[in-house]
């Protein structure tokens, strides 16, 4: 799975994250805020030692730390793969009918790549 597709699943199907994945997302977000965008293992150690109030977002749960171990992009990829494996029936990808690339959102009707517009077509699913 490519990172674009993983981010699409993660962004639009976040309700399918489990408890540990939500905590890992919070942990990595806090790490990135404290370390100005970094989320690798060294950044997580640095964030844990920070006096910042954002440190409240960080977790000490071993399961959460294992999910967050390799940074944000790796976490998003693995989580999206799990979601797709367990909930494939709930995931629908919105592809541009002209160029085939992934649209920005599940309801988008204009391609961000080729600018094709399919608002007037009856391909809108409910």
C-alpha positions as a Markdown table, in Angstrom:
| # | Residue | x | y | z |
|---|---|---|---|---|
| 1 | Unk | 0.0 | 0.0 | 0.0 |
| 2 | Unk | 1.3 | 3.5 | -0.8 |
| 3 | Unk | 1.4 | 6.3 | 1.7 |
| 4 | Unk | -1.3 | 8.3 | -0.2 |
| 5 | Unk | -3.8 | 5.5 | 0.1 |
| 6 | Unk | -2.9 | 4.9 | 3.7 |
| 7 | Unk | -3.3 | 8.5 | 4.6 |
| 8 | Unk | -6.7 | 8.5 | 2.8 |
| 9 | Unk | -7.9 | 5.5 | 4.9 |
| 10 | Unk | -6.4 | 7.0 | 8.1 |
| 11 | Unk | -8.0 | 10.4 | 7.5 |
| 12 | Unk | -11.5 | 9.3 | 6.4 |
| 13 | Unk | -11.9 | 6.1 | 8.4 |
| 14 | Unk | -10.4 | 7.1 | 11.8 |
| 15 | Unk | -13.5 | 5.7 | 13.5 |
| 16 | Unk | -12.1 | 2.3 | 12.8 |
| 17 | Unk | -8.9 | 2.8 | 14.9 |
| 18 | Unk | -8.8 | 0.8 | 18.1 |
| 19 | Unk | -7.9 | 2.2 | 21.5 |
| 20 | Unk | -4.2 | 1.6 | 21.3 |
| 21 | Unk | -4.0 | 3.1 | 17.8 |
| 22 | Unk | -5.8 | 6.2 | 19.0 |
| 23 | Unk | -3.3 | 6.5 | 21.9 |
| 24 | Unk | -0.4 | 6.0 | 19.5 |
| 25 | Unk | -1.8 | 8.7 | 17.2 |
| 26 | Unk | -2.0 | 11.1 | 20.1 |
| 27 | Unk | 1.5 | 10.1 | 21.2 |
| 28 | Unk | 3.0 | 10.7 | 17.8 |
| 29 | Unk | 1.1 | 14.0 | 17.4 |
| 30 | Unk | 2.4 | 15.2 | 20.8 |
| 31 | Unk | 5.9 | 14.1 | 19.8 |
| 32 | Unk | 5.7 | 16.0 | 16.5 |
| 33 | Unk | 4.5 | 19.1 | 18.2 |
| 34 | Unk | 7.3 | 19.1 | 20.8 |
| 35 | Unk | 10.0 | 18.3 | 18.3 |
| 36 | Unk | 8.8 | 20.5 | 15.4 |
| 37 | Unk | 7.6 | 17.7 | 13.1 |
| 38 | Unk | 9.9 | 14.8 | 14.0 |
| 39 | Unk | 8.3 | 11.6 | 15.2 |
| 40 | Unk | 11.1 | 9.0 | 15.0 |
| 41 | Unk | 12.4 | 7.1 | 18.0 |
| 42 | Unk | 14.9 | 9.7 | 19.0 |
| 43 | Unk | 12.3 | 12.4 | 18.8 |
| 44 | Unk | 10.0 | 10.4 | 21.1 |
| 45 | Unk | 12.7 | 10.1 | 23.7 |
| 46 | Unk | 13.4 | 13.9 | 23.4 |
| 47 | Unk | 9.7 | 14.6 | 23.7 |
| 48 | Unk | 9.4 | 12.5 | 26.8 |
| 49 | Unk | 12.1 | 14.5 | 28.5 |
| 50 | Unk | 10.5 | 17.9 | 27.5 |
| 51 | Unk | 9.0 | 20.2 | 30.0 |
| 52 | Unk | 6.3 | 21.1 | 27.5 |
| 53 | Unk | 2.6 | 20.8 | 28.6 |
| 54 | Unk | 2.0 | 19.0 | 25.3 |
| 55 | Unk | 3.8 | 16.0 | 27.0 |
| 56 | Unk | 0.4 | 15.1 | 28.4 |
| 57 | Unk | -0.4 | 13.6 | 25.0 |
| 58 | Unk | 2.5 | 11.1 | 25.3 |
| 59 | Unk | 1.9 | 7.6 | 26.5 |
| 60 | Unk | 4.0 | 5.1 | 28.5 |
| 61 | Unk | 1.9 | 2.1 | 27.5 |
| 62 | Unk | 4.3 | -0.5 | 26.0 |
| 63 | Unk | 1.7 | -1.5 | 23.3 |
| 64 | Unk | 1.2 | 2.2 | 22.3 |
| 65 | Unk | 5.0 | 2.7 | 22.2 |
| 66 | Unk | 5.4 | -0.4 | 20.0 |
| 67 | Unk | 2.9 | 1.0 | 17.5 |
| 68 | Unk | 4.7 | 4.4 | 17.5 |
| 69 | Unk | 8.2 | 2.9 | 17.4 |
| 70 | Unk | 9.1 | 3.7 | 13.8 |
| 71 | Unk | 7.4 | 7.2 | 13.5 |
| 72 | Unk | 4.2 | 8.6 | 12.1 |
| 73 | Unk | 4.4 | 7.5 | 8.5 |
| 74 | Unk | 5.1 | 3.9 | 9.4 |
| 75 | Unk | 2.3 | 3.9 | 12.0 |
| 76 | Unk | -0.1 | 5.3 | 9.4 |
| 77 | Unk | 0.9 | 2.6 | 6.9 |
| 78 | Unk | 0.5 | -0.3 | 9.3 |
| 79 | Unk | -2.7 | 1.0 | 10.8 |
| 80 | Unk | -4.3 | 1.6 | 7.3 |
| 81 | Unk | -3.3 | -2.0 | 6.3 |
| 82 | Unk | -4.9 | -3.4 | 9.4 |
| 83 | Unk | -8.1 | -1.3 | 8.8 |
| 84 | Unk | -8.3 | -2.4 | 5.2 |
| 85 | Unk | -7.7 | -6.1 | 6.2 |
| 86 | Unk | -10.4 | -6.1 | 8.9 |
| 87 | Unk | -12.9 | -3.6 | 7.4 |
| 88 | Unk | -12.6 | -3.9 | 3.6 |
| 89 | Unk | -16.3 | -3.8 | 3.3 |
| 90 | Unk | -16.5 | -0.3 | 4.9 |
| 91 | Unk | -13.7 | 1.3 | 2.8 |
| 92 | Unk | -14.5 | 2.8 | -0.6 |
| 93 | Unk | -11.8 | 4.6 | -2.6 |
| 94 | Unk | -13.0 | 7.6 | -4.7 |
| 95 | Unk | -10.9 | 7.6 | -7.9 |
| 96 | Unk | -11.1 | 10.1 | -10.7 |
| 97 | Unk | -13.0 | 8.6 | -13.6 |
| 98 | Unk | -10.6 | 10.3 | -16.0 |
| 99 | Unk | -7.1 | 9.8 | -14.7 |
| 100 | Unk | -7.8 | 7.1 | -12.0 |
| 101 | Unk | -5.9 | 8.9 | -9.2 |
| 102 | Unk | -7.3 | 9.0 | -5.7 |
| 103 | Unk | -9.5 | 12.0 | -5.0 |
| 104 | Unk | -8.8 | 14.1 | -1.9 |
| 105 | Unk | -12.0 | 12.9 | 0.0 |
| 106 | Unk | -14.6 | 10.2 | -0.4 |
| 107 | Unk | -17.1 | 12.7 | -1.6 |
| 108 | Unk | -14.9 | 14.8 | -3.8 |
| 109 | Unk | -16.1 | 15.4 | -7.4 |
| 110 | Unk | -13.1 | 17.2 | -8.8 |
| 111 | Unk | -9.7 | 15.7 | -9.3 |
| 112 | Unk | -6.8 | 17.5 | -7.7 |
| 113 | Unk | -4.4 | 16.2 | -10.3 |
| 114 | Unk | -6.1 | 16.5 | -13.7 |
| 115 | Unk | -8.8 | 18.9 | -12.6 |
| 116 | Unk | -11.5 | 16.7 | -14.1 |
| 117 | Unk | -15.0 | 17.6 | -12.7 |
| 118 | Unk | -17.6 | 14.9 | -12.4 |
| 119 | Unk | -20.3 | 16.8 | -10.3 |
| 120 | Unk | -23.0 | 16.5 | -13.0 |
| 121 | Unk | -22.5 | 12.7 | -13.6 |
| 122 | Unk | -24.8 | 10.2 | -11.9 |
| 123 | Unk | -21.8 | 8.3 | -10.4 |
| 124 | Unk | -22.4 | 9.8 | -6.9 |
| 125 | Unk | -23.1 | 6.9 | -4.5 |
| 126 | Unk | -24.9 | 7.2 | -1.3 |
